[in-house]
């Protein structure tokens, strides 16, 4: 199909259904197939029940379409593949639905971002008198294969990294319930900012924050779990890595005059992982610590502090560190090189979690 297919069957179908002809041509280009099936016909052609086909379709994030002829050969193939994995015993039906849901949720956000922030800018008419319609189709036609190849490459890279973490797990339980360091980083006073800033300015600030946080988390060995506008959630396999990320976030944002203050809360313990997200008491505790953290400061829970002490990333106390340094100097040896400092704070009740003892995390002089 080319951009000059003004008399194509899809355009005629668009005219009959009231849909925009360009939108239909773009759909055909992106999907690589034209509309041929109703949902019932697609399910029958794929050899699956209508009920299961509907479950897969909704799990992928698509609306019910009644019996409109809106599905393609690619939709039939996708149903057949998912059902085939179930029939072969490689996936349970529930797991196949989860695969559809996780893939749909992830790619939906990616597609929205690419259209809103990427294609929207590229399809601005380059010359006066040209319409966006005249520019969009050829641009998508050129970009589509490159973006598809890049998406598959990144997915394979991420899959390799995740598989490596799983095979290093001590046992099957650890694959799902693992001991991780979890951190929330939150922009202070974001609600007030939303009242003062224009929408475009606010969008630029959020994008800058998310981009900076994502880069720092990845560069220092953590994993970005999700972004929530004014907040990011990340995880790391060890407390030292998570602590380094937290302090680098604070330090980086403090040097950016356009950014509000930041606060970080972290906890260490058993975490349940599902569909790329993390759940459990450890995550809840990290969130609560973030809400009570001072501006430009990092609070951690007792388990996190104990883990830093165990791995010799932080001393049990500054008094102990001073004694160790004096003893080392007396023996003509190098004192322990602790990266972080820990200061116990007042115990306080935390909603839903009882009384906790936060620790203030700092970077020790000379550590970087």
Residue pairs with C-beta under 8 A, 6 or more apart in sequence:
1 8
1 10
1 25
1 28
1 29
3 25
3 137
3 138
3 141
5 11
5 25
6 21
8 25
8 28
9 34
10 21
10 24
10 25
10 27
10 28
10 34
10 35
11 21
11 24
11 25
13 19
13 24
13 35
14 20
14 21
14 23
14 24
15 21
17 68
22 133
22 136
22 137
25 137
26 136
26 137
26 140
28 34
29 137
29 140
29 141
29 144
30 140
30 144
31 72
31 74
32 74
33 72
33 73
33 74
34 72
35 69
35 70
35 71
35 72
36 69
36 71
36 72
36 73
37 45
37 69
37 71
37 72
37 75
37 76
38 67
38 68
38 69
38 70
38 71
39 50
39 53
39 54
39 57
39 65
39 66
39 67
39 71
40 50
40 67
41 69
41 71
42 53
42 71
42 75
42 76
42 79
43 49
43 50
43 52
43 53
43 79
45 76
46 53
46 76
46 77
46 79
46 80
46 83
47 80
47 83
48 56
48 79
48 80
48 83
52 83
52 93
53 79
54 64
55 97
56 78
56 79
56 82
56 96
56 97
56 100
57 64
58 64
59 97
59 98
59 100
59 101
59 104
60 100
60 101
60 103
60 104
61 101
61 104
61 105
61 108
62 104
82 91
82 96
82 99
82 100
83 96
85 91
85 96
86 92
86 93
86 96
91 99
98 275
101 275
102 275
102 276
105 275
106 276
110 151
114 147
117 207
119 136
119 139
119 140
119 143
122 139
122 143
123 132
123 135
123 136
123 139
124 132
124 135
125 131
125 132
125 134
125 135
126 135
165 237
166 175
169 175
169 178
176 272
176 273
176 274
177 270
177 271
177 272
177 273
177 280
178 270
178 271
178 273
179 268
179 269
179 270
179 271
180 235
180 236
180 237
180 268
180 269
180 271
180 278
180 282
181 235
181 236
181 237
181 238
181 239
181 241
181 242
181 243
181 266
181 267
181 268
181 304
181 307
182 233
182 234
182 235
182 242
182 266
182 267
182 268
182 271
182 278
182 282
182 283
182 286
183 222
183 233
183 234
183 235
183 236
183 242
183 245
183 246
183 264
183 265
183 266
183 286
184 231
184 232
184 233
184 264
184 265
184 266
184 286
184 287
184 289
184 290
185 213
185 231
185 232
185 234
185 246
185 249
185 262
185 263
185 264
185 290
186 230
186 231
186 262
186 263
186 264
186 265
186 290
186 291
186 293
187 193
187 209
187 230
187 231
187 259
187 260
187 261
187 262
188 260
188 261
188 262
188 263
188 295
189 260
189 261
190 229
190 230
190 260
193 202
193 205
193 260
194 202
197 205
205 258
205 259
206 229
206 230
208 256
208 258
208 259
209 230
209 232
209 253
209 259
210 227
210 232
212 249
212 252
212 253
212 256
213 224
213 227
213 232
213 234
213 249
214 224
214 227
214 232
216 245
216 248
216 249
216 252
217 223
217 224
217 232
217 234
217 245
218 224
220 241
220 244
220 245
220 248
221 236
221 237
221 241
221 245
222 234
222 235
222 236
222 241
222 242
222 245
223 234
223 235
223 236
224 232
224 233
224 234
225 233
225 234
225 235
225 276
225 277
225 278
226 232
226 233
226 277
227 233
231 290
233 278
233 283
234 242
234 245
235 242
235 271
235 278
236 242
236 245
238 307
238 311
239 266
239 268
239 300
239 304
239 307
239 308
239 311
239 313
240 308
240 311
240 313
240 339
240 340
242 266
242 268
242 304
243 266
243 298
243 300
243 304
243 308
243 313
243 339
243 340
243 361
244 339
246 264
246 266
246 298
246 361
247 298
247 340
247 361
247 362
247 363
249 262
249 264
250 262
250 264
250 296
250 297
250 298
253 259
253 261
253 262
253 296
254 261
254 262
254 296
261 295
261 296
262 295
262 296
263 290
263 293
263 294
263 295
263 296
263 297
263 298
263 299
264 290
264 293
264 297
264 298
264 299
265 285
265 286
265 287
265 288
265 289
265 290
265 291
265 292
265 293
265 298
265 299
265 300
266 286
266 289
266 298
266 299
266 300
266 301
266 304
266 361
267 282
267 283
267 285
267 286
267 289
267 300
267 301
267 303
267 304
268 282
268 300
268 301
268 303
268 304
268 307
269 280
269 281
269 282
269 285
269 301
269 303
270 280
270 281
270 282
271 278
271 279
271 280
271 282
271 283
272 278
272 279
272 280
273 279
281 353
284 352
284 353
285 301
285 350
285 353
285 356
286 301
288 350
288 351
288 352
288 353
288 356
289 299
289 300
289 301
289 350
289 356
289 358
290 299
292 299
292 348
292 350
292 358
293 299
293 358
297 360
298 360
298 361
298 362
299 345
299 358
299 359
299 360
299 361
300 308
300 342
300 358
300 359
300 361
301 356
301 357
301 358
301 359
302 356
302 357
302 359
304 359
305 314
305 342
305 344
305 359
308 314
308 340
308 342
309 315
309 316
309 342
312 336
312 338
313 338
313 339
313 340
314 338
314 339
314 340
314 341
314 342
314 364
315 321
315 324
315 336
315 338
315 341
315 342
317 342
318 341
321 335
321 336
321 338
324 335
324 336
325 335
325 336
328 334
328 335
328 336
329 335
337 367
338 364
338 367
339 363
339 364
339 367
340 361
340 362
340 363
340 364
340 367
341 361
341 362
341 363
341 364
342 359
342 360
342 361
342 362
343 359
343 360
343 362
344 357
344 359
344 360
345 357
345 358
345 359
345 360
347 355
347 356
347 357
348 355
348 356
348 358
349 355
349 356
350 356
